Amino acid sequence: MAWKVTAQHAGDVGSEKFESLEEAIADARLRLDEIRDEDRLPPVNMVDEFNPSEEEVHARIQISGPAPLRSKEGGIDLMSDGHAIAYTGEINREAIQADSLDEAFERLQAALAG
């Protein structure tokens, strides 16, 4: 069974499978770095001007474990202001506290491995 990485960004959704959690984490980090290198969301004009806030998810990268039932799930949300939030869970997400993106990926990997 394989680990699955699903990336949602700009209306596109793509996924790949990896034999190990380490490969899945590396792919998720690569995808996040590529998206972060892009420009941030511009303001959107509607009736009133709307500026992207830290509460908007710009991209989501999810990692699903190999178990067919009750698989471990987690990921990273890239917010529209450029910061990232790691989490565990799929429906009931719990944020992973971290001081850096590297630490967030390390703690995400540890949570999914455990």
N, C-alpha and C positions, 0 to 999 in steps of 0.2 A: 504494500500500500504506500501511497506517496503523500507528501505535504503539498497543499495547494495554495498558491499565491494569486489573489484576485485584486486587480487594480481598477479603480473607478476614477476617471478623470475626464473632465470636459465632455461629458456625455458618452464617453467610450468605456467599455468594460472589457477587460481581457484577463485571462488566467493561464497559468502554467503550473505543471506539477514537477516536484523535485523529490528525489529519493531520501534526502536528509533534511532535518530542521535547519542545520547550518547553511545548506544551499538555499533554502527558502528565505531565511533571514537575510542572506547576502543579496538575493534578488530583490527583496523588498527594499533594502537600503539603496540599491542601485536605482530602482524605480523612483523612490522618494527623492534622491539626489537629482535625477533628471528633471523631475517635475519642479523642484525648488529652483532649478536654474532658469526656468521660464519666468516670464513677467508675472507679477502678482495680479490679482483680479482688478480691473479698472472700476471706477464708480459706474453704476448703472443708472441711467436717467429713466424715470417713470413719471408719475405725476409730480413727485418731489424727488430731489436728488437723493440717491441712496449710496452710501459708501460702504464697501465691504468691511465687516467687523471681524474680530477674532472669534466670533461665534459661528461663522460660516465655514463649512467644510469645503475646501477647494478640491481635495483629492483624498481618497480612502484606499489604503492597501491592507487587505485582510489576509491572514494566514490561517488555514484550517488543517487540523491534524489528520493523520492517516486512519484513525479508527472509524468504522462505518457508523457507529452510534456513539453519541456523547463524546465526540471528538473535541479536543482542545481547540479553542479559537481565540484570536486576538488580532491586533494590527496597529496601524499608525494612521491617524487622521492629520492631514496637512491643512491647516486653517488658512483662510484667505489673507491673513496678515503675515503669513510666512512661518509661524511657529507650528510645531508638531506635538501631538498628544498620542502617546502609546496607551493601549488598553488591552484588557483581556475580556473574554466573553463575546457573545454575538448579540444576543437580545438585551441582556442585563450587563452592560459594559461597565467595567471598573477601570478608572484611570490608573496608570502606572506612574508613580512619582519618580522623577529623575531630574538631575541638574543639567544634563546635556543630552543631545541626540544619541551619542554613542552609548551613554548609560541607559537610555530608554530602550535601545535595541538589545543591549545585554540583559536587561531585566525582563523584556518581552521574551527573549529566547529562554531564559531560566524558567519563566512562568509556564511557557508552552512545553518545555521539556519535563517539568515536574509533574 
